[in-house]
């Protein structure tokens, strides 16, 4: 991943040096296990423990061999001498590659889980802060009924927590090792070697493997990252909408000295949220590639390998970066509560139409008849909107002047139906269910 979208701690996990270091750790643990079985003499094991690879020599050898693991092994064996014959004894390349990859995924998963926890905390704090902040709920982009901004954020908290659960499950599936030999029979490397190595690395064990760990596990992991990214996109897109000039209800942070446009000094663009939305698209592309990697020839081919060198490190790096950026957005989110209330009131009370409908039904009016009564007066109010925000309780005034409506509801009764307390009376229950 390019440096612009990388955090140092995640980049370090996927660096070439850390990858090679992890390969060496796997190889040395296999030697430890073989020594426990009496295959490697104690004096040889002591020298093997000091084994190191040579990165420059690896590059030189790979120019000849076109094989990264062979180049890695030869650079070790050249330094180690006779004891080098015990390195990689009975193994196939994927024993090292897949087990080491599982270690890196475990480390990356820990970072992702911690970042997701930080975001959940930031959104939770905002949800509690704006628990009773009234705003217009919108469906199809049109004002629907009153709600609160805190309820919108509590919904996000619930979704992010599902993301946490999915990530934990995906990590459990993907962080397994295999030390089972060329086609998974354990013919050249007994199962107890695999058990020792995986236990030392804190990994699960693939109960059955071919030459590789099966790629449905990795597809599960990457689709989980893509799904979390899609949730972030949904939330970022909402902030983008709320920041539009016509709404101006919530704004992502805008630093001192920041500039929104090279041409228009007044611009304050939601560029961070737009960045989240763009990167989420990339993550979803990685998920598709991961699913295509599941179907390989027989016990393995190498068609998944080239793709995984890109999609696995980059997916982890991108989501880690996105979580960091969106946490920054939520911690610095600027909410205009007065504008939210003004926007709620801008349609002259249209947002109370359902409550008025229900009140008419309660008075004994048929549902369709009641609907028609409210709708025809709502249309009159909508016609006023061409002149800007509608002033005052226009819907109540129109209904009060409708003889059919007046037969059932007085002006005072209609006015009482616009009390917004009605719409927040169960907010506490929703928050309690989410644990906020």
C-alpha positions in Angstrom: 0.0 0.0 0.0 1.2 3.5 -0.8 2.5 5.5 2.2 -0.4 8.0 2.0 -2.8 5.3 3.2 -0.6 3.4 5.6 -0.1 3.6 9.3 3.5 2.8 10.5 2.5 0.0 12.9 0.5 -1.9 10.2 3.1 -1.2 7.5 5.7 -2.8 9.8 3.8 -6.1 10.0 3.7 -6.4 6.2 7.3 -5.3 5.6 9.6 -7.6 3.7 11.9 -7.8 6.7 9.1 -8.8 9.1 7.9 -11.4 6.6 11.3 -13.0 6.4 11.7 -12.8 10.1 8.5 -14.7 10.5 9.5 -17.3 8.0 12.7 -17.9 10.0 10.7 -18.2 13.3 8.6 -20.9 11.7 11.6 -22.8 10.4 13.4 -22.6 13.7 10.4 -23.8 15.6 10.1 -26.8 13.3 13.8 -27.6 14.1 13.0 -27.3 17.8 10.1 -29.8 17.4 12.3 -32.2 15.4 15.0 -32.0 18.1 12.3 -32.9 20.6 11.6 -36.0 18.5 15.3 -36.9 18.4 15.7 -36.1 14.7 18.2 -33.2 15.2 21.1 -33.7 17.6 21.3 -31.2 20.5 24.7 -29.8 19.4 23.3 -29.1 15.9 20.2 -27.4 17.3 22.4 -25.0 19.3 24.0 -23.8 16.1 20.7 -23.8 14.2 19.2 -21.4 16.8 21.7 -18.8 15.7 20.8 -19.1 12.1 20.1 -15.9 10.1 19.1 -15.2 6.6 20.8 -12.6 4.3 18.3 -10.3 2.6 20.8 -9.2 -0.1 21.9 -12.7 -0.8 18.2 -13.8 -1.0 17.7 -11.3 -3.8 20.7 -12.5 -5.7 19.6 -16.1 -5.5 16.0 -15.3 -6.4 17.3 -13.8 -9.7 18.5 -17.3 -10.5 15.9 -19.6 -8.9 12.7 -17.4 -9.2 11.6 -18.9 -5.9 11.5 -16.8 -2.7 11.5 -19.7 -0.2 14.4 -21.5 -1.9 16.4 -18.2 -2.0 15.6 -17.7 1.7 16.7 -21.2 2.6 19.9 -21.1 0.6 20.9 -17.8 2.2 20.6 -19.5 5.6 22.3 -22.7 4.6 25.3 -20.9 3.1 26.0 -19.3 6.5 25.1 -22.2 8.7 27.2 -25.0 7.2 26.6 -28.7 7.7 23.7 -28.1 10.1 21.9 -26.3 7.3 20.7 -29.7 6.1 18.2 -29.8 9.0 16.5 -26.5 8.0 13.2 -27.1 6.1 13.5 -30.9 6.7 10.4 -32.6 5.3 8.6 -29.3 4.7 7.1 -27.8 1.6 7.2 -24.1 0.9 3.6 -23.5 1.9 4.2 -25.0 5.3 6.3 -21.9 6.0 4.4 -19.4 3.8 0.9 -20.2 5.1 1.9 -20.6 8.8 3.9 -17.3 8.7 1.0 -15.6 6.9 -1.3 -16.7 9.7 1.1 -15.1 12.2 1.1 -11.8 10.3 -2.7 -11.9 10.0 -3.0 -12.5 13.8 -0.8 -9.4 14.4 -2.7 -7.3 11.8 -6.0 -8.5 13.3 -5.0 -7.3 16.7 -4.3 -3.8 15.3 -7.6 -3.8 13.4 -9.6 -5.0 16.5 -8.0 -2.3 18.7 -8.7 0.4 16.1 -12.3 -0.8 15.7 -12.7 -0.6 19.5 -11.5 3.0 19.5 -14.0 3.9 16.9 -16.8 2.2 18.8 -15.9 4.3 21.8 -15.8 7.5 19.8 -19.2 6.9 18.2 -20.7 5.8 21.5 -19.6 9.0 23.2 -21.1 11.1 20.4 -24.4 9.0 20.6 -24.8 9.7 24.3 -23.9 13.4 23.8 -26.6 13.9 21.1 -29.1 11.4 22.5 -31.9 13.9 22.6 -30.8 16.3 19.8 -33.8 16.6 17.6 -33.5 16.4 13.8 -35.5 15.4 10.8 -35.4 11.7 10.0 -35.2 11.2 6.2 -36.3 8.4 3.9 -35.6 8.6 0.2 -33.8 11.9 1.0 -37.1 13.5 2.1 -38.2 14.6 5.6 -40.0 11.7 7.3 -40.5 12.1 11.0 -38.6 13.6 13.9 -35.8 11.6 15.4 -32.6 12.3 17.3 -29.0 12.5 16.0 -28.0 10.3 19.0 -30.4 7.6 17.8 -28.7 7.7 14.4 -25.3 7.3 16.0 -26.6 4.5 18.3 -27.5 2.6 15.2 -23.9 3.0 14.0 -22.6 1.7 17.3 -24.7 -1.4 17.0 -23.5 -2.0 13.4 -19.8 -1.5 14.4 -20.2 -4.0 17.2 -21.4 -6.5 14.7 -18.3 -5.7 12.8 -16.3 -6.5 15.9 -18.0 -9.9 16.2 -17.5 -10.7 12.5 -13.8 -9.7 12.7 -13.2 -11.9 15.7 -14.9 -14.9 14.0 -12.9 -14.3 10.7 -9.6 -14.1 12.6 -10.3 -17.3 14.4 -10.9 -19.0 11.0 -7.8 -17.5 9.3 -5.2 -17.7 12.0 -4.4 -21.4 11.5 -1.1 -22.9 10.6 -0.2 -26.1 8.7 3.0 -28.1 8.8 1.8 -31.2 6.9 4.1 -31.6 3.9 3.7 -31.5 0.2 0.1 -32.6 -0.2 -1.0 -32.5 3.4 -0.4 -36.2 4.3 2.1 -35.5 7.1 4.2 -38.3 5.4 7.5 -36.3 5.8 6.6 -34.3 8.9 4.6 -35.9 11.7 1.5 -34.2 13.1 3.1 -33.6 16.5 5.6 -31.2 14.7 2.7 -29.1 13.4 1.0 -29.1 16.9 4.2 -27.9 18.6 4.8 -25.1 16.1 1.3 -23.8 16.0 1.0 -23.8 19.8 4.3 -21.9 20.1 3.0 -19.3 17.6 -0.4 -19.0 19.2 -2.2 -20.3 16.1 -4.9 -22.8 15.6 -4.3 -25.9 13.5 -5.9 -26.6 10.2 -7.5 -30.1 11.0 -7.0 -31.2 7.4 -4.9 -29.4 4.8 -3.7 -30.0 1.3 -0.4 -28.3 0.3 -2.0 -25.1 1.6 -4.4 -23.7 4.1 -7.7 -23.6 2.3 -8.5 -20.1 0.9 -12.1 -19.9 2.0 -10.6 -18.9 5.3 -8.8 -15.9 3.7 -11.9 -15.0 1.6 -13.9 -15.0 4.8 -11.4 -12.6 6.4 -11.2 -10.2 3.4 -14.9 -10.1 2.9 -15.2 -9.2 6.6 -12.8 -6.3 6.1 -14.8 -5.2 3.1 -18.0 -5.4 5.0 -16.6 -3.2 7.8 -15.4 -0.8 5.1 -18.9 -0.7 3.7 -20.2 0.2 7.1 -17.7 3.0 7.3 -18.7 4.2 3.9 -22.4 4.3 4.9 -21.5 6.4 7.9 -19.1 8.7 6.1 -21.7 9.1 3.3 -24.3 10.2 5.9 -21.9 12.9 7.2 -21.3 14.0 3.6 -25.1 14.5 3.2 -25.4 16.3 6.5 -22.6 18.6 5.5 -24.2 19.7 2.3 -24.9 23.4 2.1 -28.7 22.8 2.1 -28.5 20.9 5.3 -25.4 22.1 7.2 -26.2 20.0 10.2 -22.9 18.1 10.8 -19.3 18.7 9.6 -16.2 16.7 9.6 -13.2 18.4 11.3 -11.6 21.3 9.3 -8.1 22.2 10.6 -6.7 25.6 10.9 -5.0 26.5 7.6 -6.8 23.7 5.7 -8.1 24.7 2.3 -11.1 23.1 0.5 -10.6 24.4 -3.0 -7.7 25.9 -5.0 -10.2 28.3 -6.7 -13.0 29.0 -4.1 -11.8 30.1 -0.6 -15.2 29.6 1.0 -15.2 25.9 0.3 -15.3 23.4 3.2 -15.5 20.0 1.6 -16.1 16.7 3.4 -12.9 15.3 1.9 -12.1 12.9 4.7 -15.5 11.2 4.4 -15.1 11.2 0.6 -11.8 9.4 1.1 -13.4 6.8 3.3 -16.1 6.2 0.6 -13.5 5.8 -2.2 -11.3 3.4 -0.2 -14.2 1.2 0.7 -14.6 0.6 -3.0 -11.1 -0.7 -3.2 -11.7 -3.0 -0.2 -14.7 -4.6 -1.9 -12.6 -5.3 -5.0 -10.1 -7.1 -2.8 -12.9 -9.3 -1.4 -13.9 -10.4 -4.9 -10.3 -11.4 -5.7 -10.1 -13.3 -2.4 -13.3 -15.3 -3.3 -11.8 -16.1 -6.7 -8.7 -17.5 -4.9 -10.7 -20.2 -3.3 -10.8 -22.5 -6.4 -7.4 -23.9 -7.0 -6.2 -26.9 -9.0 -6.1 -30.2 -7.1 -4.0 -29.9 -3.9 -2.8 -26.4 -4.9 -1.6 -24.2 -7.7 0.0 -20.8 -7.4 -2.6 -18.5 -9.0 -3.7 -17.2 -5.5 -0.2 -16.3 -4.5 0.5 -13.3 -6.7 -3.0 -11.8 -5.9 -2.5 -12.3 -2.1 0.8 -10.5 -2.0 -1.3 -7.4 -2.9 -4.8 -7.9 -1.5 -4.0 -9.2 2.0 -1.5 -6.6 3.1 -3.3 -3.8 1.4 -6.7 -4.8 2.7 -5.4 -4.8 6.3 -3.5 -1.6 5.8 -6.4 0.2 4.1 -9.0 -0.7 6.7 -6.6 0.2 9.5 -6.1 3.6 7.9 -9.8 4.1 7.4 -10.6 3.2 11.0 -8.0 5.8 12.1 -9.5 8.5 9.8 -13.1 7.9 10.8 -12.3 7.8 14.5 -10.6 11.3 14.0 -13.8 12.4 12.2 -16.1 11.2 15.0 -14.0 12.7 17.7 -13.9 16.1 15.9 -17.4 16.0 14.5 -19.0 19.5 14.6 -22.8 19.3 15.1 -25.1 22.3 14.6 -28.0 21.4 16.8 -29.8 24.7 16.1 -29.7 24.0 12.4 -31.0 20.5 12.9 -34.0 21.9 14.7 -34.5 24.6 12.1 -34.4 22.1 9.3 -36.9 19.9 11.2 -39.3 22.9 11.3 -38.7 24.1 7.8 -41.6 22.2 6.2 -44.3 23.8 8.4 -45.1 20.7 10.4 -45.3 18.1 7.6 -43.2 15.8 9.7 -46.2 15.3 12.0 -48.5 14.0 9.3 -48.6 10.4 10.5 -49.4 11.3 14.0 -52.3 13.4 12.8 -53.4 10.6 10.6 -53.5 8.2 13.6 -55.4 10.8 15.7 -58.1 11.0 13.0 -58.3 7.2 12.9 -58.6 7.2 16.7 -61.6 9.5 16.3 -63.3 6.9 14.2 -62.4 8.1 10.7 -61.6 5.4 8.1 -57.9 5.1 7.3 -58.1 6.0 3.7 -60.4 8.9 4.3 -58.1 10.2 7.1 -55.1 9.7 4.8 -56.8 11.8 2.1 -57.7 14.6 4.5 -54.1 14.9 5.7 -52.5 14.4 2.2 -54.5 17.1 0.5 -53.6 19.7 3.1 -49.9 18.5 3.0 -49.9 19.2 -0.7 -51.0 22.8 0.0 -48.1 23.2 2.4 -45.6 21.7 0.0 -46.7 24.3 -2.6 -45.4 27.0 -0.2 -41.9 25.6 -0.2 -40.9 27.2 -3.5 -40.5 30.4 -1.5 -38.0 28.9 0.9 -38.4 27.5 4.4 -42.1 27.4 5.4 -42.8 29.7 8.3 -44.9 28.7 11.3 -47.3 25.7 11.7 -48.6 25.7 8.1 -49.9 22.2 8.2 -51.8 22.8 11.4 -53.3 26.0 10.0 -54.3 24.3 6.8 -55.9 21.4 8.7 -57.7 23.7 11.0 -59.3 25.5 8.0 -60.4 22.1 6.5 -64.1 21.6 7.6 -63.8 17.8 7.4 -60.8 17.7 9.7 -62.3 20.3 12.0 -65.2 18.0 12.6 -62.9 15.7 14.5 -59.9 17.7 15.7 -59.8 21.2 17.1 -56.9 23.6 16.5 -55.7 22.9 20.0 -55.7 19.2 19.5 -53.9 19.5 16.3 -51.2 21.7 17.9 -50.7 19.2 20.7 -50.0 16.6 18.0 -46.8 18.5 17.1 -45.2 18.0 20.5 -41.8 16.4 19.7 -41.6 14.6 23.1 -43.8 12.0 21.5 -41.0 11.0 19.2 -38.3 10.6 21.9 -40.3 8.7 24.6 -38.6 5.4 23.7 -35.1 6.6 23.0 -33.9 5.4 26.4 -35.0 1.9 25.6 -33.1 1.8 22.3 -30.0 3.1 24.1 -30.4 0.5 26.9 -30.6 -2.3 24.3 -27.4 -1.1 22.8 -25.8 -0.7 26.2 -25.3 3.0 26.1 
